[in-house]
């Protein structure tokens, strides 16, 4: 297949992505699945991205999503519904209806139209029980406490509940759906998230690997590789309306995890072209110059409100008079969504340069984030490692050099000697953002620091933890210490960020850091267990202030399922299960704070 050397375009619409896909790989961007479960092209089928005319932008989307009262309690519902006819016919009939109603249809008119032209949401996927699911994976043998072992079995069972595969009609008529076709079944996060998501899948895949579901994990990775191969990068989630943004780049880490469990070096070597392509996409489309270093920020390349949160974004932008100001807000909203932290004071820059304010103060694209640059450093190091396995010496040197440049930027722009930690950088005010965010510690997880400085960094980080009282929360380390009610702010705590902090401390490999790492991992397991025994659910987010409490706040109610929470617990049961007890005083290193 032909490859573009670089993706330097700011991709404005999904139709642009279709054009990129066409230039990248084949004469027509249309997809099907062959007998070997591989994606192939068919020149005589319809454009699979044509559904973006319905789900991504335009008058139909605006009119339906802005109905008053709303047609749906959740804006995501409409854009997950299935088309009963082609996009062209749907648009033509919608325009005819609008003309007949003098462009002022009633709510009932819109409801009748939606009922006639759209099917219920989520019908493109059907439940699927993974064929490689094991009743008693070996990680259960590493858990001593009988109650925790039973819980581990129940978490392992959840993979069957979250399994999905695409119906054959998605392959035949992709233009009728907002879903992005992929060849293999997936494990979804759960709740309102009924499709695959990019960064969620890293921790889902880790959990699957510990559950010995290697084929399912590999299939999900192959799905992502196929998306990179077709359109140049991985969108936020598996829907066409996520067309202008990605999420934290963890695909290379997924491949690394798979190789660690299976020793299948050839899989990583064969994936290298796509892994390089994704890395270069981020560098070419996200780079800014700051203090003579090239670092990356989160961005978005589409226009208009988020389709899945259309009315909410439209109302947020109502404060602004000009279309340019409204569009700037839409960009900042979607850039924050690309970060995964939608939303948080982490991305607020007020007029006086603080993190106070509300969504209209979002300035995501003006903040150089610690985590994204740490992840990209990690990616470059892993790509170099895979090239080393393949014997590609020139490529090893190339990606080691890329990693070193990123590391130097992380050290000189983001490390703050006075604070003793890494900090996001505010380009508007040309200053570090001295607010605790869990991602301040992400270079520890990505090993984006000089190993020779480990002792000094460890002492600084432990002092930073003590100063911010991060060890005082019974439900886990909060994502931030700010309290505006946004879902990525206090008191909410999330499994992936807990994982990054805990595994990062472990990577420091000093006794005090390793002890804190194990203490926090143990506390997280026990708190999640308490929450599970109360309602028999795993949650998307938890409450740092309450042992066993689930999270609140944000754009929607707390969701259950939940893929990344399951994956983190399964991994930590495997690593620490011999030392954790649910009995009175159990878990010597993991009791909740008093």
C-alpha positions as CSV (number, residue, x, y, z in Angstrom):
1,X,0.0,0.0,0.0
2,X,1.1,3.5,-0.7
3,X,1.9,5.7,2.3
4,X,2.0,9.4,2.8
5,X,5.4,10.4,4.1
6,X,3.8,12.9,6.5
7,X,0.3,14.1,7.4
8,X,0.9,17.8,7.6
9,X,-2.6,18.9,6.9
10,X,-5.0,20.3,9.4
11,X,-7.9,18.0,8.6
12,X,-11.0,20.1,8.5
13,X,-13.7,17.5,7.9
14,X,-14.2,13.8,7.7
15,X,-14.6,14.2,3.9
16,X,-11.0,15.4,4.0
17,X,-10.0,12.2,5.9
18,X,-11.6,10.2,3.2
19,X,-9.5,12.0,0.7
20,X,-6.4,11.3,2.8
21,X,-7.4,7.6,3.0
22,X,-7.8,7.5,-0.8
23,X,-4.4,9.0,-1.4
24,X,-2.8,6.8,1.2
25,X,-3.9,3.3,0.4
26,X,-6.2,2.6,-2.5
27,X,-8.2,3.9,-5.4
28,X,-11.4,4.1,-3.5
29,X,-11.9,4.7,0.3
30,X,-14.6,2.1,0.5
31,X,-14.2,-0.8,2.8
32,X,-15.2,-4.5,3.2
33,X,-13.8,-7.4,5.2
34,X,-12.3,-10.3,3.3
35,X,-12.2,-14.0,4.3
36,X,-9.0,-13.5,6.3
37,X,-10.8,-10.8,8.3
38,X,-8.7,-8.1,6.7
39,X,-9.9,-4.7,5.4
40,X,-9.9,-4.4,1.6
41,X,-11.2,-1.9,-0.9
42,X,-14.1,-2.1,-3.3
43,X,-14.2,0.5,-6.0
44,X,-17.9,-0.1,-6.7
45,X,-19.3,0.6,-3.2
46,X,-20.4,3.8,-1.6
47,X,-18.1,6.2,0.3
48,X,-18.0,4.9,3.9
49,X,-17.4,8.4,5.2
50,X,-20.5,9.8,3.5
51,X,-22.4,9.5,6.8
52,X,-20.4,12.5,8.1
53,X,-22.8,14.7,6.2
54,X,-25.4,13.5,8.7
55,X,-23.5,13.0,11.9
56,X,-20.6,15.5,11.9
57,X,-21.9,18.9,10.6
58,X,-24.6,20.6,8.7
59,X,-28.2,21.9,9.1
60,X,-29.8,18.5,9.8
61,X,-27.5,17.9,12.8
62,X,-28.0,21.4,14.1
63,X,-31.7,21.3,13.8
64,X,-32.2,17.9,15.4
65,X,-29.7,18.6,18.2
66,X,-31.1,22.0,19.0
67,X,-34.8,21.0,19.2
68,X,-36.6,22.5,22.1
69,X,-37.4,20.8,24.3
70,X,-34.6,18.3,23.3
71,X,-35.6,15.2,21.5
72,X,-33.1,13.2,23.6
73,X,-31.8,13.6,27.1
74,X,-28.2,12.9,25.9
75,X,-26.9,14.6,22.7
76,X,-24.9,11.4,22.0
77,X,-28.1,9.4,21.4
78,X,-28.9,11.0,18.0
79,X,-25.5,10.7,16.5
80,X,-25.4,7.0,17.5
81,X,-28.6,6.2,15.6
82,X,-28.7,4.3,12.3
83,X,-29.8,5.7,9.0
84,X,-32.6,3.8,7.3
85,X,-31.8,5.4,3.9
86,X,-28.7,6.8,2.2
87,X,-27.3,10.1,3.4
88,X,-28.3,11.8,0.1
89,X,-31.9,10.7,0.4
90,X,-32.1,11.6,4.1
91,X,-30.7,15.1,3.4
92,X,-32.9,15.7,0.4
93,X,-36.0,14.7,2.3
94,X,-35.0,16.7,5.3
95,X,-34.5,19.8,3.1
96,X,-37.9,19.2,1.6
97,X,-39.5,18.9,5.0
98,X,-37.8,22.1,6.1
99,X,-39.1,23.9,3.1
100,X,-42.6,22.7,3.7
101,X,-42.4,23.9,7.3
102,X,-40.9,27.3,6.2
103,X,-37.7,26.3,8.0
104,X,-39.5,26.4,11.4
105,X,-40.4,22.8,12.1
106,X,-42.0,22.0,15.4
107,X,-40.5,19.6,17.8
108,X,-43.2,17.1,16.8
109,X,-42.2,17.5,13.1
110,X,-38.6,16.7,14.0
111,X,-39.6,13.7,16.1
112,X,-41.7,12.3,13.2
113,X,-38.7,12.8,10.8
114,X,-36.2,11.1,13.2
115,X,-38.6,8.2,13.8
116,X,-39.1,7.7,10.1
117,X,-35.5,8.1,8.9
118,X,-33.4,6.8,11.8
119,X,-33.2,3.5,13.7
120,X,-32.4,3.1,17.4
121,X,-28.9,3.8,18.6
122,X,-26.2,1.1,18.8
123,X,-27.8,-1.4,16.3
124,X,-24.6,-1.6,14.3
125,X,-23.1,-3.7,17.1
126,X,-24.2,-7.0,18.5
127,X,-23.1,-8.7,21.7
128,X,-20.1,-11.0,21.3
129,X,-18.6,-13.5,23.7
130,X,-14.8,-13.6,23.3
131,X,-13.8,-17.0,22.0
132,X,-10.6,-16.9,24.0
133,X,-12.2,-16.1,27.3
134,X,-10.9,-18.3,30.1
135,X,-12.9,-19.2,33.2
136,X,-9.9,-19.3,35.5
137,X,-7.0,-17.2,34.2
138,X,-3.8,-17.6,36.0
139,X,-3.9,-14.2,37.7
140,X,-6.5,-15.6,40.0
141,X,-3.9,-18.0,41.5
142,X,-1.9,-14.9,42.6
143,X,-4.8,-13.6,44.8
144,X,-4.7,-14.9,48.4
145,X,-7.9,-13.4,49.8
146,X,-10.9,-15.5,48.9
147,X,-13.2,-12.5,48.5
148,X,-10.8,-10.7,46.2
149,X,-10.3,-13.9,44.2
150,X,-14.1,-14.1,43.8
151,X,-14.1,-10.5,42.7
152,X,-11.4,-11.2,40.2
153,X,-13.5,-13.9,38.7
154,X,-16.5,-11.5,38.4
155,X,-14.3,-8.9,36.8
156,X,-13.1,-11.5,34.3
157,X,-16.7,-12.3,33.6
158,X,-17.4,-8.6,32.7
159,X,-15.3,-9.0,29.5
160,X,-18.1,-11.2,28.2
161,X,-20.6,-8.5,28.9
162,X,-18.6,-5.8,27.2
163,X,-17.8,-7.8,24.0
164,X,-19.2,-6.4,20.7
165,X,-18.8,-7.1,17.1
166,X,-20.0,-5.2,14.0
167,X,-23.0,-6.6,12.1
168,X,-22.5,-7.6,8.5
169,X,-24.6,-4.7,7.3
170,X,-21.9,-2.2,8.6
171,X,-19.5,-3.8,6.1
172,X,-22.1,-3.7,3.3
173,X,-23.6,-0.3,4.0
174,X,-21.1,1.8,6.1
175,X,-22.7,5.0,4.9
176,X,-25.8,4.2,7.0
177,X,-23.8,4.3,10.3
178,X,-21.7,6.7,12.3
179,X,-19.5,3.8,13.5
180,X,-16.1,3.4,11.9
181,X,-15.8,-0.1,10.4
182,X,-13.1,-2.3,11.9
183,X,-12.3,-6.0,11.1
184,X,-12.2,-7.5,14.6
185,X,-14.6,-7.6,17.7
186,X,-13.9,-5.1,20.5
187,X,-14.3,-4.7,24.2
188,X,-16.2,-1.4,24.9
189,X,-15.9,0.8,28.0
190,X,-19.5,0.4,29.0
191,X,-22.5,2.7,29.9
192,X,-23.2,5.3,27.3
193,X,-19.9,4.4,25.5
194,X,-21.2,1.7,23.2
195,X,-18.2,1.8,20.8
196,X,-14.5,1.5,21.1
197,X,-12.4,4.4,22.4
198,X,-8.7,5.0,21.9
199,X,-7.0,5.6,25.2
200,X,-9.6,3.5,27.2
201,X,-8.4,0.5,25.1
202,X,-4.9,0.7,26.5
203,X,-6.0,-0.4,30.0
204,X,-8.7,-2.7,28.6
205,X,-6.0,-4.5,26.6
206,X,-3.7,-4.7,29.6
207,X,-6.6,-6.4,31.5
208,X,-7.3,-8.7,28.6
209,X,-3.7,-9.8,28.5
210,X,-3.6,-10.5,32.3
211,X,-6.8,-12.5,31.6
212,X,-4.9,-14.5,28.9
213,X,-7.3,-13.2,26.2
214,X,-4.4,-12.7,23.7
215,X,-6.5,-13.0,20.5
216,X,-9.0,-10.5,21.6
217,X,-6.3,-8.0,22.7
218,X,-4.4,-8.5,19.4
219,X,-7.6,-8.1,17.4
220,X,-8.3,-4.7,19.1
221,X,-4.7,-3.6,18.3
222,X,-5.1,-4.7,14.7
223,X,-8.2,-2.6,14.5
224,X,-6.3,0.5,15.5
225,X,-3.5,-0.3,13.1
226,X,-6.0,-0.6,10.3
227,X,-7.4,2.8,11.2
228,X,-4.0,4.4,11.1
229,X,-3.4,2.7,7.8
230,X,-6.6,4.0,6.3
231,X,-6.8,7.6,7.6
232,X,-3.5,8.4,9.1
233,X,-4.4,8.6,12.8
234,X,-6.8,7.1,15.4
235,X,-9.8,9.3,16.2
236,X,-11.0,9.8,19.8
237,X,-13.4,7.0,19.5
238,X,-15.0,4.6,16.9
239,X,-17.4,7.1,15.4
240,X,-17.1,9.4,12.4
241,X,-18.1,12.4,14.4
242,X,-14.8,12.2,16.3
243,X,-13.2,13.1,13.0
244,X,-11.0,16.1,14.0
245,X,-9.3,14.8,17.1
246,X,-7.4,11.8,18.5
247,X,-6.7,10.9,22.1
248,X,-3.4,10.4,24.1
249,X,-1.3,8.3,21.8
250,X,-1.0,4.9,23.4
251,X,-1.1,2.5,20.4
252,X,2.6,1.9,20.5
253,X,2.2,1.1,24.2
254,X,-0.5,-1.4,23.4
255,X,1.8,-3.2,21.0
256,X,4.6,-3.2,23.6
257,X,2.2,-4.7,26.1
258,X,1.2,-7.4,23.7
259,X,4.8,-8.3,22.9
260,X,5.7,-8.4,26.7
261,X,3.0,-11.0,27.2
262,X,3.4,-13.1,24.0
263,X,7.1,-12.5,23.0
264,X,5.8,-12.0,19.5
265,X,8.5,-9.5,18.3
266,X,7.4,-10.0,14.7
267,X,4.0,-8.4,15.5
268,X,5.8,-5.2,16.7
269,X,8.1,-5.2,13.7
270,X,5.2,-5.6,11.2
271,X,3.4,-2.8,13.0
272,X,6.3,-0.3,12.7
273,X,5.2,1.6,9.6
274,X,1.8,2.4,11.2
275,X,3.4,3.2,14.6
276,X,5.8,5.6,12.9
277,X,2.9,7.1,11.0
278,X,0.9,7.8,14.1
279,X,3.9,9.3,15.8
280,X,4.6,11.6,12.9
281,X,0.9,12.6,12.7
282,X,1.1,13.9,16.3
283,X,4.4,15.7,15.8
284,X,3.4,17.3,12.5
285,X,-0.1,18.4,13.6
286,X,0.5,19.3,17.3
287,X,3.9,20.9,17.5
288,X,4.6,24.3,19.0
289,X,7.8,26.1,19.6
290,X,8.4,27.1,23.2
291,X,11.7,28.2,24.7
292,X,13.6,27.0,21.6
293,X,12.1,23.5,21.9
294,X,9.6,21.7,19.8
295,X,6.9,20.3,22.0
296,X,3.3,19.2,21.4
297,X,-0.1,20.5,22.5
298,X,-3.6,18.9,22.2
299,X,-5.6,20.2,19.2
300,X,-8.6,19.7,17.0
301,X,-9.0,20.2,13.3
302,X,-12.7,20.2,12.8
303,X,-15.3,23.0,13.0
304,X,-18.5,23.6,14.9
305,X,-19.7,22.0,18.2
306,X,-18.9,18.5,19.2
307,X,-21.7,16.4,17.5
308,X,-22.1,14.2,20.5
309,X,-22.5,17.2,22.8
310,X,-23.9,19.6,20.3
311,X,-26.5,21.6,22.3
312,X,-24.2,21.8,25.3
313,X,-21.4,23.3,23.2
314,X,-23.7,25.6,21.3
315,X,-25.1,27.0,24.6
316,X,-21.6,27.4,26.0
317,X,-20.6,29.5,23.0
318,X,-23.7,31.7,23.3
319,X,-21.7,34.0,25.6
320,X,-19.6,35.1,22.6
321,X,-20.9,37.5,19.9
322,X,-18.6,36.8,17.0
323,X,-18.5,33.5,15.0
324,X,-14.7,33.5,15.3
325,X,-14.9,33.6,19.1
326,X,-17.5,30.8,19.1
327,X,-15.3,28.7,16.8
328,X,-12.3,29.3,19.1
329,X,-14.4,27.9,22.0
330,X,-15.4,24.8,19.9
331,X,-11.8,24.2,19.1
332,X,-10.8,24.4,22.8
333,X,-13.6,22.1,23.8
334,X,-12.6,19.5,21.3
335,X,-8.9,19.9,22.1
336,X,-9.6,19.2,25.8
337,X,-11.6,16.1,24.6
338,X,-8.5,15.0,22.7
339,X,-6.6,15.1,26.0
340,X,-9.1,12.7,27.6
341,X,-9.7,15.2,30.4
342,X,-13.0,16.7,29.3
343,X,-13.3,18.9,31.3
344,X,-11.0,20.3,33.9
345,X,-9.5,23.5,35.4
346,X,-6.3,22.1,34.0
347,X,-7.3,23.7,30.7
348,X,-8.7,27.0,32.1
349,X,-6.7,30.2,31.7
350,X,-8.5,33.2,33.2
351,X,-7.9,36.8,32.3
352,X,-5.5,37.1,35.3
353,X,-3.6,34.0,34.2
354,X,-5.0,31.5,36.8
355,X,-6.9,28.2,36.4
356,X,-10.2,29.8,37.6
357,X,-13.3,30.2,35.5
358,X,-15.6,27.9,33.5
359,X,-15.7,26.3,30.0
360,X,-15.6,29.6,28.3
361,X,-12.0,30.0,29.7
362,X,-10.8,26.9,28.0
363,X,-7.4,27.4,26.5
364,X,-6.2,23.9,25.8
365,X,-4.3,24.7,22.7
366,X,-2.2,27.3,24.6
367,X,-1.1,24.9,27.3
368,X,1.9,22.6,26.7
369,X,0.9,19.4,28.6
370,X,3.3,17.2,30.5
371,X,1.6,14.0,29.6
372,X,1.4,14.3,25.8
373,X,5.1,15.0,25.5
374,X,6.0,12.2,28.0
375,X,3.9,9.8,25.9
376,X,5.5,10.9,22.7
377,X,9.0,10.4,24.2
378,X,7.9,6.9,25.3
379,X,6.6,6.2,21.8
380,X,9.8,7.2,20.2
381,X,11.8,5.0,22.6
382,X,9.5,2.0,21.9
383,X,9.7,2.5,18.1
384,X,13.5,2.6,18.4
385,X,13.3,-0.6,20.4
386,X,11.2,-2.3,17.8
387,X,13.5,-1.2,15.0
388,X,16.4,-2.6,17.0
389,X,14.6,-6.0,17.1
390,X,14.3,-5.7,13.3
391,X,18.0,-4.8,12.9
392,X,17.2,-1.3,11.4
393,X,20.1,0.6,12.8
394,X,19.4,3.9,11.0
395,X,15.9,3.9,12.3
396,X,17.0,3.1,15.8
397,X,19.3,6.2,15.7
398,X,16.6,8.3,14.1
399,X,14.0,7.6,16.9
400,X,16.5,7.7,19.7
401,X,17.4,11.2,18.5
402,X,13.7,12.2,18.4
403,X,13.3,10.8,21.9
404,X,16.3,12.8,23.2
405,X,15.0,16.0,21.7
406,X,11.7,15.5,23.4
407,X,13.4,14.6,26.7
408,X,15.5,17.8,26.6
409,X,12.3,19.8,26.0
410,X,10.5,18.1,28.9
411,X,13.5,18.8,31.2
412,X,14.0,22.5,30.2
413,X,10.4,23.6,29.7
414,X,8.3,21.4,31.9
415,X,10.5,20.3,34.9
416,X,10.3,22.9,37.7
417,X,13.1,22.7,40.1
418,X,11.5,24.9,42.7
419,X,8.3,23.0,42.8
420,X,10.1,19.7,42.5
421,X,7.8,18.3,39.7
422,X,6.9,18.7,36.1
423,X,4.3,21.3,35.3
424,X,2.2,22.2,32.3
425,X,3.3,25.4,30.6
426,X,1.0,28.4,29.8
427,X,2.1,29.9,26.5
428,X,-0.3,32.8,26.8
429,X,1.4,34.1,29.9
430,X,4.7,32.4,29.4
431,X,4.8,30.7,32.7
432,X,4.5,27.2,34.3
433,X,1.1,26.3,35.7
434,X,1.7,25.5,39.4
435,X,-1.4,23.4,40.0
436,X,-1.5,19.8,41.0
437,X,-2.7,17.5,38.2
438,X,-2.0,13.8,38.3
439,X,-0.4,14.0,34.9
440,X,2.4,16.1,36.4
441,X,3.8,12.8,37.4
442,X,3.4,11.1,34.0
443,X,7.1,11.4,33.0
444,X,7.8,8.8,35.8
445,X,5.5,6.3,34.0
446,X,7.0,7.1,30.6
447,X,10.5,7.1,32.1
448,X,11.0,10.5,30.5
449,X,13.7,11.5,33.0
450,X,17.4,11.0,33.4
451,X,18.0,7.8,35.2
452,X,21.2,9.3,36.7
453,X,19.0,11.8,38.5
454,X,16.7,9.2,40.0
455,X,17.6,9.8,43.7
456,X,17.2,13.6,43.4
457,X,13.9,13.3,41.5
458,X,12.6,10.7,44.0
459,X,13.3,13.0,46.9
460,X,11.7,16.0,45.1
461,X,8.6,14.0,44.1
462,X,8.1,12.5,47.6
463,X,8.3,16.1,49.0
464,X,5.7,17.2,46.3
465,X,3.4,14.4,47.4
466,X,3.7,15.4,51.0
467,X,3.2,19.1,50.3
468,X,0.0,18.4,48.4
469,X,-1.2,15.9,50.9
470,X,-1.8,13.3,48.2
471,X,-1.5,10.4,50.6
472,X,-4.5,11.6,52.7
473,X,-7.3,10.6,50.4
474,X,-9.1,7.3,51.2
475,X,-10.5,6.8,47.7
476,X,-7.3,7.4,45.8
477,X,-5.2,10.3,44.5
478,X,-7.6,13.0,43.0
479,X,-7.0,14.1,39.5
480,X,-6.7,17.8,40.6
481,X,-7.2,19.7,43.8
482,X,-9.6,22.3,42.2
483,X,-13.3,22.1,43.0
484,X,-15.4,23.7,40.1
485,X,-17.6,20.6,39.6
486,X,-15.9,19.5,36.3
487,X,-15.6,15.8,36.1
488,X,-11.8,15.7,35.8
489,X,-11.4,17.9,38.9
490,X,-11.6,17.2,42.6
491,X,-12.8,14.9,44.2
492,X,-12.9,12.6,41.2
493,X,-10.2,10.0,40.7
494,X,-9.8,7.9,37.6
495,X,-8.3,4.4,37.1
496,X,-5.9,5.4,34.2
497,X,-4.5,8.4,36.1
498,X,-4.2,6.4,39.3
499,X,-2.3,3.8,37.2
500,X,0.0,6.3,35.7
501,X,0.9,7.8,39.1
502,X,1.3,4.4,40.9
503,X,3.3,2.7,38.1
504,X,5.4,5.9,37.7
505,X,6.4,5.9,41.4
506,X,7.3,2.2,41.0
507,X,9.6,3.1,38.0
508,X,11.6,5.4,40.3
509,X,12.8,2.3,42.0
510,X,13.7,4.0,45.3
511,X,12.5,2.3,48.5
512,X,10.3,5.3,49.5
513,X,8.7,5.6,46.0
514,X,8.1,1.9,45.6
515,X,6.5,1.7,49.1
516,X,4.2,4.6,48.2
517,X,3.4,3.0,44.9
518,X,2.3,-0.3,46.5
519,X,0.4,1.5,49.2
520,X,-1.6,3.5,46.7
521,X,-2.2,0.4,44.5
522,X,-3.4,-1.5,47.5
523,X,-5.7,1.3,48.7
524,X,-7.2,1.6,45.2
525,X,-7.9,-2.1,45.0
526,X,-9.6,-2.1,48.4
527,X,-11.6,1.0,47.7
528,X,-12.8,-0.3,44.3
529,X,-13.7,-3.6,46.0
530,X,-15.8,-1.7,48.6
531,X,-17.6,0.2,45.8
532,X,-18.2,-3.0,44.0
533,X,-19.7,-4.9,47.0
534,X,-22.1,-2.0,47.6
535,X,-23.7,-2.1,44.2
536,X,-22.0,-4.9,42.2
537,X,-20.7,-2.3,39.6
538,X,-17.4,-1.1,38.4
539,X,-17.4,2.7,37.8
540,X,-15.9,5.0,35.2
541,X,-14.6,7.3,38.0
542,X,-14.4,7.2,41.8
543,X,-14.4,9.7,44.7
544,X,-11.1,10.5,46.4
545,X,-12.8,11.6,49.6
546,X,-14.8,8.5,50.2
547,X,-13.4,5.0,50.6
548,X,-15.5,3.0,48.2
549,X,-17.2,6.1,46.7
550,X,-17.9,6.6,43.0
551,X,-17.5,9.9,41.2
552,X,-19.9,12.6,40.3
553,X,-20.2,15.8,38.3
554,X,-19.5,16.6,34.7
555,X,-21.6,16.4,31.5
556,X,-23.3,13.1,32.3
557,X,-24.0,10.7,35.2
558,X,-21.3,8.3,36.4
559,X,-21.1,5.3,34.0
560,X,-20.8,1.7,34.9
561,X,-19.0,-1.2,33.1
562,X,-16.2,-0.2,33.1
563,X,-13.4,-1.2,30.8
564,X,-10.4,0.7,32.1
565,X,-11.4,0.3,35.8
566,X,-11.6,-3.5,35.3
567,X,-8.2,-3.6,33.5
568,X,-6.3,-1.7,36.2
569,X,-7.8,-3.8,39.0
570,X,-7.0,-7.1,37.3
571,X,-3.4,-6.0,36.8
572,X,-3.0,-5.0,40.4
573,X,-4.6,-8.1,41.7
574,X,-2.0,-10.0,39.7
575,X,0.8,-7.8,41.0
576,X,-0.2,-7.3,44.6
577,X,-3.0,-9.9,45.2
578,X,-0.8,-12.0,47.6
579,X,-0.4,-9.1,50.0
580,X,-4.0,-7.6,50.1
581,X,-6.7,-8.8,52.5
582,X,-10.2,-7.5,52.9
583,X,-10.3,-8.6,56.5
584,X,-10.1,-6.3,59.5
585,X,-6.8,-4.4,59.2
586,X,-6.0,-6.4,56.1
587,X,-3.3,-5.2,53.7
588,X,-0.5,-3.9,55.9
589,X,0.6,-1.4,53.2
590,X,-2.8,-0.3,52.0
591,X,-5.2,0.7,54.7
592,X,-7.3,3.7,54.0
593,X,-6.2,6.9,55.8
594,X,-8.0,7.6,59.1
